[in-house]
Amino acid sequence: MRILVVEDSQVVSRVMRHLLTQELACEVDVAPDMASAKKLLLDNEYFVAVTDLNLPDAQEGEIVKFVLAQQIPCIVLTGSWNPQERSRLLQLGIVDYVLKENRFSYEYTAKLVKRLQRNQSVKVLVADDSVVSRKFIRSLLEQHLFQVIEADDGVAALDTLKDNPDIKLLITDYNMPRLDGFGLIINVREQFSREDLAIIGLSSDSDESLSARFIKNGANDFLQKPFVHEEFHCRVLNTLDALDMMAKLWGQANLDYLTNVFNRRYFFSLYEDKLPVIARNQGVLSLGLMDIDFFKKVNDSYGHDVGDEVLIEFAARLTQSFSQHFTVARFGGEEFVIGFKGLSVEKAFALLDRFRMQMESKPVVTSKGDLTITVSTGVVDFTAGESVDDMLQRADLALYEAKGGGRNLVCIG
C-alpha cells in the first residue's frame, strides 16, 4: 500500500511518515509542493493522500481538487481553520478536515488512514424509506471506503441481513413503512449480538426520547437528522472501533494465542451449554482428543521455535479439515480436541483416521527442514448424564490406548 503526503513542512512530513509507517507498514511518498505532487500522482497508484492546503505553488487548496480528480481519497491536514473552506471541501467529498493543533491531530490522521484500510472489507446496511436520505448516507460511507447495501424499509433490511450475515453495521431510520426502526432493531437483536453487529439509529423526529429508546432497544448509538458530515463519520468510526475492541477482547479470552484455534475455556463453555440440549433432544455428539506423537523430541532436537511452527501448521490442517462443521480447540501443549456435534463415534472415527493418514503422508515444512509428524487420537460418543469432563476422561483413556498400541492410531473409547 502506498500513501502520499503533500506537505511543505519537513517536520510535519517526517512526523506523518513515521506515524503512517508505524500504523500500516506502508510506503509513504512526500511531496513539498503541488508540482512534485502532480508528478507522483500521475506516476504511482495511491491508497490515500494526506494534503496541506497552503503549498508554495498552490495556496488556495488546488491540490485537493487534483487528488479527488484522480479518484483518490483525500484527507486535508491544515494549519488554518476556515469554516467556509472546511464546509466547501467536505461537500467536494474529502474524507476529513483535520486541524494541525497538536500531536494528537497527526495520530488521529494516521489512525484514520488505518481505519480506511479496514473499512474496505466492512459491509454497512442503510435502512431508510427515503431515497434521497439513503443516497446521501451512501455517499458519506463510500467516501470512507465502506461496502454499502441499501434497504427501503425494516422488512427489506431483515431479508438483506439474512442474505448477508457478514454485515457489520446497520444504520436505520426510525419512520419506515411495514417495519419501523424500533421493530427492526428488536428483530435484529434476536439474531445478532452487539459483538456481531453494531446499530446506529437515525431520525428527523423532534421527540427527545428517541435517542434513549433506540439505545434501550439495542442500538449502539443514535444520531439526529440533519447531521453534519464530521459528526456522522465520528459516530460511525467510534462505533466500529468499539466493535473491533470487543472482537479483540473476545479473541483474547477464547482463542489460543499461538495457533488461533479455540482454547480450552471456550470449548468447555460451549459444550457445557450444548450437552443438556443434546440430551433432551436425544442428539448425537462425539469428541476426539488428539496428541502429536513424540512432540517433546521435536522441541529437544530442533528447538521450541520449530515446535511452534509444527503446532501452527498442525492447527491449520485441523482447521482446514474440520472447522467448517465442527469445533477445533487446543487444550494446551501438543494436545487438541474436536467436538463432532451430530456425528456418531463411528463417523467421527472415519474422519479422524483419514486425517491421521493425511498427516503422516504430508511432512510439515519448518525452518529446519521437513518433518514427518504423526498423531494419536482417542474418540468417544456422548452418553446422557455425562459432563464435558466425563467425556474427556474417557477420550483420554482411549488416547492412552492408542499410544500404548504403538502411536499413529485412532482408538474408540
C-alpha positions as CSV (number, residue, x, y, z in Angstrom):
1,M,0.0,0.0,0.0
2,R,1.3,3.5,-1.0
3,I,0.4,6.8,0.7
4,L,1.1,10.3,-0.5
5,V,1.8,13.1,2.0
6,V,1.7,16.6,0.4
7,E,3.3,18.9,2.9
8,D,5.9,21.7,2.6
9,S,6.9,21.5,6.3
10,Q,9.7,18.9,6.7
11,V,8.9,18.5,10.4
12,V,5.2,17.7,9.7
13,S,6.1,15.4,6.8
14,R,8.6,13.5,8.9
15,V,6.1,13.0,11.7
16,M,3.4,11.8,9.3
17,R,5.8,9.4,7.5
18,H,6.8,7.9,10.9
19,L,3.2,7.5,12.2
20,L,1.9,6.1,8.9
21,T,4.6,3.5,8.6
22,Q,4.2,2.6,12.2
23,E,0.5,2.1,11.9
24,L,0.4,0.4,8.5
25,A,3.8,-0.7,7.5
26,C,3.2,1.1,4.1
27,E,5.3,3.0,1.6
28,V,5.0,6.8,2.1
29,D,6.0,9.4,-0.6
30,V,6.3,13.0,0.4
31,A,5.7,16.0,-2.0
32,P,6.7,19.5,-0.7
33,D,4.7,21.3,-3.4
34,M,1.9,20.8,-6.0
35,A,4.2,20.3,-9.0
36,S,6.0,17.3,-7.4
37,A,2.7,16.0,-6.0
38,K,1.2,16.0,-9.5
39,K,4.2,14.1,-10.9
40,L,3.9,11.5,-8.1
41,L,0.2,11.1,-8.5
42,L,0.5,10.5,-12.3
43,D,3.3,8.0,-11.9
44,N,2.0,6.0,-8.9
45,E,-1.2,4.4,-7.5
46,Y,-2.0,5.7,-4.1
47,F,-4.4,4.4,-1.5
48,V,-4.9,7.8,0.1
49,A,-3.4,11.3,0.0
50,V,-2.9,13.5,3.1
51,T,-2.6,17.0,1.9
52,D,-2.0,20.5,3.2
53,L,-4.0,23.4,1.7
54,N,-1.3,26.1,1.5
55,L,1.6,25.0,-0.7
56,P,4.3,27.2,-2.1
57,D,2.9,26.9,-5.6
58,A,-0.8,26.4,-4.8
59,Q,-2.1,28.4,-1.8
60,E,-5.8,28.0,-2.4
61,G,-6.2,24.3,-1.9
62,E,-5.9,23.4,-5.6
63,I,-4.2,20.2,-4.7
64,V,-7.4,18.8,-3.2
65,K,-9.3,19.0,-6.4
66,F,-6.5,17.4,-8.3
67,V,-6.3,14.5,-5.9
68,L,-10.0,14.0,-6.0
69,A,-10.0,14.1,-9.8
70,Q,-7.7,11.1,-9.6
71,Q,-10.4,9.3,-7.6
72,I,-8.0,9.0,-4.6
73,P,-9.4,9.6,-1.1
74,C,-8.1,12.8,0.3
75,I,-7.6,13.8,4.0
76,V,-6.9,17.6,4.5
77,L,-4.4,18.3,7.2
78,T,-4.1,22.0,7.6
79,G,-2.8,24.7,10.0
80,S,-5.6,27.2,9.2
81,W,-9.2,26.9,10.4
82,N,-11.7,28.3,7.9
83,P,-15.3,27.2,8.5
84,Q,-16.4,28.1,5.0
85,E,-13.5,26.4,3.3
86,R,-14.0,23.3,5.5
87,S,-17.7,23.1,4.5
88,R,-16.8,23.5,0.8
89,L,-14.2,20.8,0.9
90,L,-16.5,18.4,2.7
91,Q,-19.1,19.0,0.1
92,L,-16.4,18.1,-2.5
93,G,-16.0,14.7,-0.9
94,I,-12.8,14.8,1.2
95,V,-12.5,12.1,3.8
96,D,-11.9,14.6,6.7
97,Y,-10.7,18.1,7.5
98,V,-8.1,17.9,10.3
99,L,-6.5,20.9,12.0
100,K,-2.8,20.8,13.0
101,E,-3.3,21.6,16.6
102,N,-1.1,19.1,18.4
103,R,0.4,15.6,18.1
104,F,-3.0,14.1,18.6
105,S,-4.0,15.6,15.3
106,Y,-1.3,13.7,13.5
107,E,-2.0,10.5,15.4
108,Y,-5.7,10.9,14.5
109,T,-4.8,11.2,10.9
110,A,-2.7,8.1,10.9
111,K,-5.4,6.1,12.7
112,L,-7.9,7.4,10.2
113,V,-5.9,6.0,7.3
114,K,-5.6,2.7,9.1
115,R,-9.4,2.7,9.6
116,L,-9.9,3.4,5.9
117,Q,-7.9,0.3,5.1
118,R,-10.1,-1.8,7.3
119,N,-13.3,-0.2,6.0
120,Q,-12.7,-1.8,2.6
121,S,-13.9,-5.1,4.0
122,V,-16.7,-3.8,6.1
123,K,-20.3,-4.1,4.9
124,V,-22.8,-1.4,6.0
125,L,-26.6,-1.7,5.6
126,V,-28.5,1.5,5.3
127,A,-32.3,1.1,6.0
128,D,-34.4,4.2,5.1
129,D,-37.5,4.7,3.1
130,S,-36.3,8.0,1.7
131,V,-34.3,7.5,-1.5
132,V,-32.6,10.9,-1.0
133,S,-31.6,10.1,2.5
134,R,-30.2,6.7,1.6
135,K,-28.2,8.1,-1.3
136,F,-26.8,10.8,0.9
137,I,-25.7,8.4,3.6
138,R,-24.3,6.0,1.0
139,S,-22.1,8.8,-0.4
140,L,-20.8,9.6,3.0
141,L,-20.0,6.0,3.7
142,E,-18.3,5.4,0.3
143,Q,-16.1,8.4,1.0
144,H,-14.7,6.2,3.8
145,L,-14.5,3.2,1.5
146,F,-17.2,1.1,3.1
147,Q,-19.2,-1.5,1.1
148,V,-22.8,-0.2,1.2
149,I,-26.0,-2.0,0.8
150,E,-29.4,-0.3,0.8
151,A,-32.9,-1.4,2.1
152,D,-36.1,0.7,1.8
153,D,-37.7,-0.5,5.0
154,G,-37.3,-2.7,8.0
155,V,-38.6,-5.9,6.3
156,A,-36.2,-5.5,3.4
157,A,-33.4,-4.9,5.9
158,L,-34.1,-8.2,7.7
159,D,-34.1,-10.0,4.4
160,T,-30.8,-8.4,3.4
161,L,-29.2,-9.4,6.8
162,K,-30.4,-12.9,6.2
163,D,-28.6,-13.0,2.9
164,N,-25.5,-11.1,4.2
165,P,-24.8,-12.3,7.7
166,D,-21.3,-10.7,7.5
167,I,-22.8,-7.1,7.6
168,K,-21.0,-5.3,10.5
169,L,-23.0,-2.1,10.8
170,L,-26.7,-1.3,10.4
171,I,-27.8,2.3,10.1
172,T,-31.6,2.6,10.3
173,D,-34.1,5.4,10.2
174,Y,-37.0,5.4,12.7
175,N,-40.0,6.1,10.5
176,M,-40.4,3.4,7.8
177,P,-43.3,1.5,6.4
178,R,-44.1,-2.1,7.2
179,L,-41.5,-2.3,10.0
180,D,-40.1,0.8,11.7
181,G,-36.6,1.3,13.2
182,F,-37.6,0.1,16.6
183,G,-39.2,-3.1,15.3
184,L,-36.2,-3.7,13.1
185,I,-33.7,-3.4,15.9
186,I,-35.7,-5.7,18.2
187,N,-35.8,-8.4,15.4
188,V,-32.1,-7.9,14.6
189,R,-31.1,-8.3,18.3
190,E,-32.8,-11.6,18.4
191,Q,-30.3,-12.9,15.8
192,F,-27.2,-10.7,16.2
193,S,-25.4,-9.8,19.4
194,R,-23.7,-6.5,20.0
195,E,-20.4,-8.3,19.4
196,D,-21.5,-9.3,15.9
197,L,-23.4,-6.3,14.6
198,A,-23.4,-2.6,15.5
199,I,-26.5,-0.4,15.1
200,I,-26.9,3.3,14.7
201,G,-30.4,4.8,14.8
202,L,-31.4,7.9,12.9
203,S,-34.4,10.2,13.0
204,S,-35.6,13.7,12.0
205,D,-38.4,13.4,14.6
206,S,-38.3,16.0,17.3
207,D,-39.2,13.5,20.1
208,E,-36.4,13.9,22.7
209,S,-37.0,10.4,24.0
210,L,-36.0,8.7,20.7
211,S,-32.3,8.6,21.5
212,A,-32.8,6.7,24.8
213,R,-35.5,4.4,23.2
214,F,-33.2,3.4,20.4
215,I,-30.3,2.6,22.7
216,K,-32.6,0.7,25.1
217,N,-34.0,-1.4,22.2
218,G,-30.4,-2.5,21.3
219,A,-28.8,0.3,19.2
220,N,-25.2,1.3,19.9
221,D,-25.8,4.9,19.1
222,F,-28.3,7.5,17.8
223,L,-27.9,10.5,15.5
224,Q,-30.5,13.2,15.0
225,K,-31.1,14.4,11.4
226,P,-30.0,16.6,9.9
227,F,-26.3,16.0,10.9
228,V,-23.0,17.4,9.7
229,H,-20.6,15.1,7.8
230,E,-17.9,15.0,10.5
231,E,-20.4,14.1,13.3
232,F,-21.7,11.2,11.2
233,H,-18.2,9.9,10.4
234,C,-17.1,10.2,14.0
235,R,-20.1,8.3,15.3
236,V,-19.6,5.6,12.7
237,L,-15.9,5.2,13.3
238,N,-16.3,5.3,17.1
239,T,-19.0,2.6,16.9
240,L,-16.8,0.4,14.6
241,D,-13.7,0.9,16.8
242,A,-15.8,-0.3,19.8
243,L,-16.9,-3.3,17.8
244,D,-13.3,-4.1,16.9
245,M,-12.3,-3.8,20.5
246,M,-15.0,-6.2,21.6
247,A,-13.9,-8.7,18.9
248,K,-10.3,-8.3,20.1
249,L,-11.2,-8.9,23.8
250,W,-13.4,-11.9,22.8
251,G,-10.4,-13.3,20.8
252,Q,-8.0,-12.9,23.7
253,A,-10.5,-14.7,26.0
254,N,-11.5,-17.5,23.6
255,L,-8.7,-18.1,21.1
256,D,-5.4,-19.9,21.6
257,Y,-2.6,-17.2,21.3
258,L,-0.3,-19.3,19.2
259,T,-2.5,-21.3,16.8
260,N,-5.6,-19.1,16.7
261,V,-8.0,-22.0,17.2
262,F,-10.4,-22.0,20.1
263,N,-8.9,-22.6,23.6
264,R,-9.8,-24.9,26.4
265,R,-12.0,-22.3,28.1
266,Y,-14.2,-21.7,25.0
267,F,-14.6,-25.4,24.4
268,F,-15.8,-26.1,27.9
269,S,-18.1,-23.2,27.9
270,L,-19.6,-24.2,24.5
271,Y,-20.2,-27.8,25.3
272,E,-21.4,-27.4,28.9
273,D,-24.3,-25.4,27.3
274,K,-24.8,-27.9,24.5
275,L,-24.8,-31.2,26.4
276,P,-28.2,-30.7,28.2
277,V,-29.8,-29.7,24.9
278,I,-28.3,-32.7,23.1
279,A,-29.5,-35.0,25.9
280,R,-33.1,-33.5,25.8
281,N,-33.3,-33.9,22.1
282,Q,-31.6,-37.3,22.1
283,G,-29.0,-35.9,19.9
284,V,-25.6,-37.2,18.9
285,L,-22.1,-35.9,19.9
286,S,-18.7,-37.4,19.5
287,L,-15.4,-36.0,20.9
288,G,-11.9,-36.6,19.7
289,L,-8.8,-36.0,21.9
290,M,-5.5,-36.0,20.0
291,D,-1.8,-35.7,20.8
292,I,1.1,-35.1,18.4
293,D,3.4,-38.1,18.7
294,F,6.9,-37.6,20.2
295,F,6.4,-33.8,20.2
296,K,9.0,-33.4,23.0
297,K,11.6,-34.8,20.7
298,V,10.8,-32.1,18.2
299,N,11.4,-29.4,20.8
300,D,14.6,-31.1,22.1
301,S,16.1,-31.8,18.7
302,Y,15.1,-28.6,16.8
303,G,14.2,-26.1,19.4
304,H,10.9,-24.6,20.6
305,D,10.6,-22.2,17.6
306,V,10.3,-25.2,15.3
307,G,8.0,-26.8,17.8
308,D,5.8,-23.7,17.5
309,E,5.9,-24.0,13.7
310,V,4.7,-27.6,13.9
311,L,1.9,-26.6,16.2
312,I,0.8,-23.8,14.0
313,E,0.8,-26.0,10.9
314,F,-1.0,-28.8,12.7
315,A,-3.7,-26.5,13.9
316,A,-4.1,-25.1,10.4
317,R,-4.6,-28.6,9.0
318,L,-7.1,-29.3,11.7
319,T,-9.0,-26.1,10.9
320,Q,-9.0,-26.9,7.1
321,S,-10.3,-30.4,7.7
322,F,-12.8,-29.8,10.5
323,S,-13.6,-26.3,11.5
324,Q,-16.3,-25.6,8.9
325,H,-18.8,-28.0,10.6
326,F,-17.1,-28.9,13.9
327,T,-15.3,-27.3,16.8
328,V,-11.5,-27.4,17.0
329,A,-9.7,-26.3,20.1
330,R,-6.2,-26.5,21.6
331,F,-6.2,-27.8,25.2
332,G,-2.5,-27.0,25.8
333,G,0.9,-28.1,24.7
334,E,0.5,-30.6,21.8
335,E,-3.0,-31.7,22.8
336,F,-6.0,-30.7,20.7
337,V,-9.7,-31.7,20.9
338,I,-12.5,-31.7,18.3
339,G,-16.2,-31.7,19.0
340,F,-18.3,-33.6,16.4
341,K,-21.9,-32.4,17.0
342,G,-24.3,-34.6,15.1
343,L,-21.8,-37.4,14.3
344,S,-21.8,-40.9,15.7
345,V,-18.5,-42.2,17.1
346,E,-18.1,-44.4,14.0
347,K,-18.3,-41.5,11.6
348,A,-16.0,-39.4,13.8
349,F,-13.5,-42.2,13.8
350,A,-13.6,-42.4,10.0
351,L,-12.8,-38.7,9.7
352,L,-10.1,-38.7,12.3
353,D,-8.4,-41.8,10.8
354,R,-8.4,-40.1,7.4
355,F,-6.8,-37.0,9.0
356,R,-4.3,-39.2,10.7
357,M,-3.2,-40.8,7.4
358,Q,-3.1,-37.4,5.6
359,M,-0.9,-36.0,8.5
360,E,1.5,-38.9,8.2
361,S,1.8,-38.7,4.3
362,K,2.4,-34.9,4.1
363,P,5.5,-33.7,6.0
364,V,5.4,-30.4,7.9
365,V,7.7,-27.8,6.3
366,T,9.8,-26.0,9.0
367,S,12.7,-23.6,9.1
368,K,14.9,-26.7,10.0
369,G,13.6,-28.9,7.2
370,D,10.6,-31.1,6.5
371,L,9.4,-33.2,9.5
372,T,7.1,-36.2,9.3
373,I,4.5,-35.8,12.1
374,T,2.0,-38.4,13.3
375,V,-0.9,-38.1,15.7
376,S,-2.6,-40.4,18.2
377,T,-6.3,-39.9,19.0
378,G,-9.0,-41.2,21.3
379,V,-12.6,-40.7,20.3
380,V,-15.8,-41.3,22.3
381,D,-19.5,-40.6,22.0
382,F,-21.8,-38.8,24.4
383,T,-23.9,-40.7,27.0
384,A,-26.8,-38.9,28.7
385,G,-25.8,-37.6,32.1
386,E,-22.2,-37.1,31.2
387,S,-20.3,-33.8,31.7
388,V,-17.6,-32.5,29.3
389,D,-15.0,-33.7,31.9
390,D,-16.5,-37.2,31.9
391,M,-16.2,-37.4,28.1
392,L,-12.7,-36.1,28.1
393,Q,-11.6,-38.6,30.7
394,R,-12.9,-41.5,28.6
395,A,-11.3,-39.9,25.5
396,D,-8.0,-39.7,27.4
397,L,-8.2,-43.4,28.2
398,A,-8.7,-44.2,24.5
399,L,-5.8,-41.9,23.6
400,Y,-3.6,-43.7,26.1
401,E,-4.7,-47.0,24.4
402,A,-3.6,-45.5,21.0
403,K,-0.2,-44.6,22.4
404,G,0.2,-48.0,24.0
405,G,-0.7,-49.6,20.7
406,G,2.3,-48.0,19.0
407,R,1.0,-44.5,18.3
408,N,-0.2,-43.1,15.0
409,L,-3.6,-44.7,15.8
410,V,-7.2,-43.7,16.4
411,C,-8.9,-45.7,19.2
412,I,-12.6,-45.7,20.2
413,G,-13.3,-45.5,23.9
